[in-house]
Amino acid sequence: MALERDGVVRTALRTLDEVGLDGLTVRKLASELGVQAPALYWHFKNKQALLDEMATAVFADGVREFGLPDESTTWAEWATEYGRQLRRMLLRYRDGARMFSGRYLTDNTLFAPMESALRKFTDAGFSLPDAASGLLTIYCYTVGFTIEEQAVYPRPGKRDEQYDLSKRAKRIDREKFPLALAAGEVAFTRFEERFEKGLQTIIAGIKR
């Protein structure tokens, strides 16, 4: 059976949804494809290389859907939507943010959207260092936020029992730590609202 590289990556993403990042192994993926594990090493020398290709595919999909910055939008409007779209992209897959974080993107065509994004900022008067810093701040915030979000909700609407607020409350002395107790409602709920608030804080900071 001849294996197509893109087909292997798409199967890996489907398997990630089923078993999560920790359960995704070369052996598991080979089983899904109906081949022996050594057959995959013709395409990917190790799991890290496979994850790099998976992250590249996910990001390329996101770029195709989001598109390049439109001339009619301001940098702030575009940057806000960039953060939102990046989060949605990562939430599509179980452990999507963990899988994506720190990966080496292998597709050189992805420098084109990066160039366009930086140009949107520099055309608005930002220096290149400030433009790059602003974009990276949004990127790092979004990836980090989504990692934490998916720890609580591995799949949309399905909370990990470890983060059940009633169980958490039983561990906390109400008299000694009332603020820590109340903070659970902030830390482990309303992710959409909290993400938006944090994103707008970053945009406001960049404006200054």
Order of alpha helices (4+ residues) and beta strands (2+ residues): alpha-alpha-alpha-alpha-alpha-alpha-alpha-alpha-alpha-alpha-alpha-alpha
